[in-house]
Amino acid sequence: MSADEMRNYCLSIRNFNLRVQVRLKDGSEICIGKIGDVEKEKFQLVTEKEGVKSLRYAWIARIANA
């Protein structure tokens, strides 16, 4: 998925308050949370344990429904 596709996906599901699973490209981390603010280069993932994380689209390998 390209950065533009990820941004559009985040924008499309943000209002539904769905939980998503985000896997980073380096495979070091899988995060589960809800999409917060969506910007051109990054988005916020609101997690229960870690709070709000800012993630750049370039770091993301996959975003899927959790």
Secondary structure as the mmCIF struct_conf table of DSSP 4:
data_model
#
loop_
_struct_conf.conf_type_id
_struct_conf.id
_struct_conf.beg_label_comp_id
_struct_conf.beg_label_asym_id
_struct_conf.beg_label_seq_id
_struct_conf.end_label_comp_id
_struct_conf.end_label_asym_id
_struct_conf.end_label_seq_id
HELX_RH_AL_P HELX_RH_AL_P1 ALA A 3 ARG A 14
TURN_TY1_P TURN_TY1_P1 ASN A 15 ASN A 17
STRN STRN1 ARG A 19 LEU A 24
TURN_TY1_P TURN_TY1_P2 LYS A 25 ASP A 26
BEND BEND1 GLY A 27 SER A 28
STRN STRN2 ILE A 30 VAL A 38
BEND BEND2 LYS A 40 GLU A 41
STRN STRN3 LYS A 42 THR A 47
TURN_TY1_P TURN_TY1_P3 GLU A 48 GLU A 50
STRN STRN4 GLY A 51 ARG A 56
HELX_RH_3T_P HELX_RH_3T_P1 TYR A 57 TRP A 59
STRN STRN5 ILE A 60 ASN A 65
#
